[in-house]
């Protein structure tokens, strides 16, 4: 069985991280898998996949992921009929593969990674979405809320779906050495960490604003890059918090960074799942997440939920943790137990099950 995964890029993000974690494991389970990337920029994720022996087909750099050249190149790739199943991620890939399938007979599968995106605000686009998803044999949703949001957005949605939760290598975070955050150097007693690309969805600004209500010994460490990073730097300067906020860029040692932090904060406006929340839980750290559906599904009952976009409530939740060591340990332990439910072995088994089902048809 030969599978082609298609994704827009290998920069930062949950879907991109998923490629790094799952494709080598699919290969180890006897699945012949290639990866097609619209934006071929060299990144740590891309290098890691190459080191694992995953064949990467990239369409070059310096152009929009919606470039018609990507549509043409993907259609040509599909026309060669070398693959039994085409598995797409992200909107541009979903759409272009659907268009390409009109020209040649291919079996399409996609993973729905989010509960919200810009196109779902365009009512006129619902017909396009309905046609696009109609070309697919299976839609994998990364949480129950992701499936609910998809059906609410597209009337008469009838493509078969299945929920397979995202997974992580729990042991990688359990066994990581606590390195990378030098609290002594920074005069920090409590290190908050957020691992996310700097884009509107991730709402780093709420965490930055929460530091106004926290002791000076509490610092925030941000891992990632993106178009909103400068706005966050400017905000930290405006609020006089620059010495307590540390921008660490893209890192390949996230397990160690999380292990050396004290509290993991996810303040997103929306999430389909919240991979970074599970990573924090696997590192045995208390996770505090905004009360949006995708995160609530993963975190509630183990970690702590704060009111979405409310920096004061976030600060109150942090103070409750750091002022009560027994409570902090209780939440850390319950988070660690929850993380084991999302071990990547469960996800790999689910994906292989979908492929076998589609391959028989």
C-alpha positions in Angstrom: 0.0 0.0 0.0 1.5 3.4 -1.0 0.2 6.6 0.5 0.9 10.2 -0.5 0.5 12.8 2.3 0.1 16.4 1.0 0.6 19.5 3.2 1.3 23.2 2.5 4.6 23.5 4.4 6.8 22.1 7.1 7.2 25.3 9.1 5.6 25.2 12.6 2.2 24.0 13.6 0.3 21.0 14.8 -0.3 19.5 11.4 3.4 19.9 10.5 4.5 18.3 13.8 2.1 15.5 13.0 3.9 14.7 9.8 7.2 14.4 11.7 5.7 12.1 14.3 3.5 9.8 12.3 5.1 9.3 8.8 8.2 7.5 10.1 5.9 5.3 12.3 3.7 4.5 9.3 6.9 3.4 7.4 7.9 1.2 10.4 4.5 -0.5 10.2 5.0 -1.4 6.5 3.2 1.5 4.9 5.0 3.0 1.9 4.6 6.7 2.4 5.8 9.9 0.6 5.2 13.5 1.5 4.3 16.3 -0.9 5.0 19.8 0.3 3.8 22.9 -1.5 6.3 25.2 0.2 9.7 23.5 0.1 11.4 25.8 2.5 14.1 24.0 4.5 13.0 23.7 8.1 13.9 21.6 11.1 10.8 19.5 10.5 11.8 18.9 6.9 15.3 17.9 7.9 14.0 15.6 10.6 11.8 13.8 8.2 14.6 13.4 5.7 16.8 11.9 8.4 14.1 9.4 9.0 14.2 8.4 5.3 10.8 9.9 4.3 10.8 10.8 0.6 9.7 14.5 0.3 8.5 15.9 -3.0 8.5 19.7 -2.8 7.1 22.3 -5.2 9.8 24.9 -4.6 9.8 28.1 -2.5 8.8 31.7 -2.9 5.2 31.4 -4.1 1.8 31.3 -2.5 0.5 27.9 -1.4 -2.6 28.8 -3.5 -0.4 29.3 -6.6 -1.9 27.6 -9.7 1.5 26.1 -10.3 0.9 23.9 -7.2 -2.4 22.8 -8.6 -0.8 21.8 -11.9 2.1 20.0 -10.2 -0.2 18.1 -7.9 -2.5 17.1 -10.7 0.5 15.8 -12.7 1.6 13.8 -9.6 -1.8 12.3 -9.1 -2.1 11.5 -12.8 0.9 9.2 -12.5 -1.3 6.9 -10.3 1.6 5.8 -8.2 -0.4 6.0 -5.0 -3.2 4.0 -3.6 -4.4 6.8 -1.3 -3.9 10.6 -1.3 -4.1 12.0 2.3 -4.3 15.8 2.5 -3.9 18.4 5.2 -4.7 22.1 5.2 -7.2 23.9 2.9 -5.1 24.5 -0.2 -4.1 20.9 -0.4 -7.6 19.7 0.2 -9.0 21.9 -2.6 -6.3 21.2 -5.1 -6.4 17.4 -4.6 -10.2 17.5 -5.0 -9.8 19.4 -8.3 -7.0 17.0 -9.4 -9.3 14.0 -8.7 -11.7 15.2 -11.4 -8.9 14.7 -14.0 -7.8 11.3 -12.7 -9.3 8.6 -10.5 -7.7 8.7 -7.1 -8.8 7.8 -3.5 -8.8 10.9 -1.3 -8.7 11.1 2.5 -8.1 14.2 4.6 -7.5 15.2 8.2 -9.5 18.1 9.5 -7.2 19.9 11.9 -9.2 22.9 13.2 -12.7 23.9 14.4 -12.5 27.3 12.6 -10.8 29.1 9.7 -11.4 32.2 7.6 -13.3 30.4 4.8 -16.0 29.2 7.2 -17.1 32.8 7.6 -17.8 33.1 3.9 -21.4 31.7 3.5 -21.0 31.6 -0.3 -18.0 29.2 0.1 -20.1 26.5 1.8 -21.1 25.2 -1.7 -17.4 24.9 -2.6 -16.6 23.1 0.6 -19.5 20.7 0.1 -18.3 19.9 -3.4 -14.7 19.6 -2.2 -15.4 17.2 0.7 -17.7 15.3 -1.6 -14.6 14.2 -3.5 -13.2 12.5 -0.4 -13.9 9.0 0.7 -13.1 9.7 4.4 -12.5 12.7 6.6 -10.5 12.2 9.8 -11.4 14.7 12.5 -8.8 15.3 15.3 -11.5 15.8 18.0 -15.3 15.4 18.4 -15.6 19.2 18.3 -13.8 19.3 15.0 -16.4 17.0 13.4 -19.3 19.0 15.0 -17.9 22.3 13.7 -17.5 20.8 10.2 -21.1 19.5 10.1 -22.5 22.8 11.4 -20.6 24.8 8.8 -21.6 22.7 5.7 -25.3 21.9 5.3 -26.0 18.3 4.2 -22.5 17.2 4.8 -22.4 13.4 4.0 -18.8 12.4 3.6 -18.0 9.5 6.0 -16.0 10.8 9.1 -14.1 9.3 11.9 -12.5 10.9 15.0 -8.9 10.0 15.6 -7.3 12.1 18.3 -3.9 13.5 17.6 -1.1 11.7 19.4 2.4 12.3 20.6 5.4 10.2 21.7 4.6 10.5 25.4 8.0 8.9 26.4 9.9 11.6 24.6 8.5 14.2 26.9 8.5 11.9 30.0 12.2 11.2 29.6 13.4 14.6 28.4 16.1 16.4 30.4 15.0 19.7 31.9 17.3 22.0 29.8 17.0 25.2 27.8 15.4 27.7 30.2 17.9 29.4 32.5 15.7 30.7 35.3 18.7 31.7 37.5 20.1 33.9 34.7 16.8 35.6 34.1 15.9 36.0 37.8 12.9 33.8 37.3 11.2 31.6 39.9 8.2 30.5 37.8 8.6 29.9 34.1 5.5 29.9 31.9 5.9 28.4 28.5 3.8 28.6 25.3 4.8 26.7 22.2 2.9 28.0 19.1 3.3 29.8 15.9 2.8 33.6 16.2 -0.5 34.0 14.4 -3.8 35.4 15.4 -5.3 32.1 16.4 -2.8 31.4 19.1 -3.4 34.7 21.0 0.0 35.0 22.7 -1.1 38.5 23.7 -3.4 37.3 26.5 -0.5 35.5 28.2 1.6 38.6 27.8 -1.1 40.8 29.4 -1.5 38.3 32.3 2.0 39.1 33.5 0.8 42.6 34.6 -1.1 40.8 37.4 1.7 38.4 38.4 4.8 38.8 40.6 7.9 40.0 38.9 9.5 36.5 39.5 7.0 35.0 37.0 8.4 35.0 33.4 6.9 33.8 30.1 8.9 31.9 27.4 7.5 31.8 23.8 8.7 29.2 21.4 7.8 29.8 17.7 7.8 32.3 14.9 5.2 33.9 12.7 3.6 37.1 11.4 2.3 38.3 14.8 5.6 38.0 16.6 6.6 41.7 16.2 3.2 42.8 17.6 3.8 40.7 20.7 7.3 42.2 21.1 5.8 45.7 20.8 3.1 44.8 23.3 5.6 43.5 25.9 7.6 46.7 25.5 4.5 48.9 25.8 3.5 47.2 29.1 7.1 47.4 30.5 7.4 43.6 30.5 10.4 43.1 28.2 12.7 41.8 30.9 10.1 39.1 31.9 9.2 37.9 28.4 11.6 35.7 26.3 11.2 35.0 22.6 13.0 31.8 21.8 12.3 31.3 18.2 11.9 27.9 16.5 13.4 25.2 18.6 14.0 21.5 18.1 14.3 20.8 21.9 10.7 21.4 22.9 10.5 18.4 25.2 13.5 19.7 27.2 12.1 23.2 27.2 8.7 22.0 28.6 10.4 19.9 31.1 12.5 22.9 32.4 9.4 25.1 32.6 6.9 25.2 35.5 3.5 25.8 33.8 2.3 25.3 30.2 -0.2 27.9 28.9 -2.3 27.6 25.8 -4.3 30.7 25.2 -5.7 30.1 21.7 -8.8 31.7 20.3 -9.7 28.3 18.8 -8.1 24.8 18.5 -9.2 21.6 16.7 -7.3 19.6 19.3 -4.3 21.3 21.0 -1.2 19.2 20.5 1.0 21.5 22.7 -1.4 20.9 25.6 -0.9 17.2 25.4 2.9 17.7 25.1 2.9 19.8 28.3 0.8 17.1 30.1 3.3 14.4 28.9 6.1 16.4 30.5 4.2 16.2 33.8 3.5 20.0 33.8 0.2 21.6 34.8 -1.5 22.9 31.7 -3.7 26.0 31.7 -5.8 26.4 28.6 -8.4 28.9 27.3 -12.0 27.7 27.5 -12.5 27.0 23.8 -14.0 23.8 22.5 -11.1 21.9 21.1 -8.9 22.6 24.2 -11.7 22.0 26.7 -12.2 18.5 25.2 -8.5 17.6 25.8 -7.7 19.5 29.0 -10.8 19.7 31.2 -10.8 17.3 34.1 -7.0 17.1 34.2 -5.6 20.6 33.7 -7.1 24.0 34.3 -9.4 26.0 32.0 -9.4 29.8 32.1 -11.9 32.3 30.6 -11.0 32.8 26.9 -9.2 36.1 26.3 -9.2 37.1 30.0 -5.7 37.8 31.2 -6.8 38.5 34.8 -8.5 35.1 35.1 -5.4 33.5 33.6 -3.2 35.2 36.2 -5.6 34.2 39.0 -5.3 30.5 37.9 -1.5 30.8 37.7 -1.3 32.3 41.2 -3.5 29.5 42.6 -1.0 27.0 41.3 2.2 28.6 42.4 0.9 29.5 45.8 -0.3 26.0 46.6 2.4 23.4 45.9 0.1 20.4 46.8 -2.4 21.7 44.2 0.3 22.2 41.6 1.4 18.6 42.1 -2.2 17.3 41.9 -2.8 19.0 38.6 0.6 17.9 37.3 -0.1 14.3 38.1 -3.6 14.3 36.6 -2.2 16.0 33.4 0.4 13.3 33.1 -2.2 10.6 33.4 -4.4 12.2 30.8 -1.4 12.4 28.3 -1.1 8.7 28.2 -4.5 8.5 26.6 -3.0 10.3 23.6 0.0 8.2 22.9 0.9 8.3 19.3 0.6 4.5 19.0 -3.2 4.8 19.2 -3.2 7.4 16.4 -1.0 5.3 14.1 -3.3 2.3 14.6 -6.3 4.4 13.7 -4.7 5.8 10.5 -3.7 2.3 9.4 -7.2 1.1 10.0 -8.6 3.9 7.8 -6.1 3.1 5.0 -6.9 -0.6 5.1 -10.6 0.2 4.9 -10.1 2.5 1.9 -7.7 0.1 0.2 -10.3 -2.6 0.1 -12.9 -0.4 -1.6 
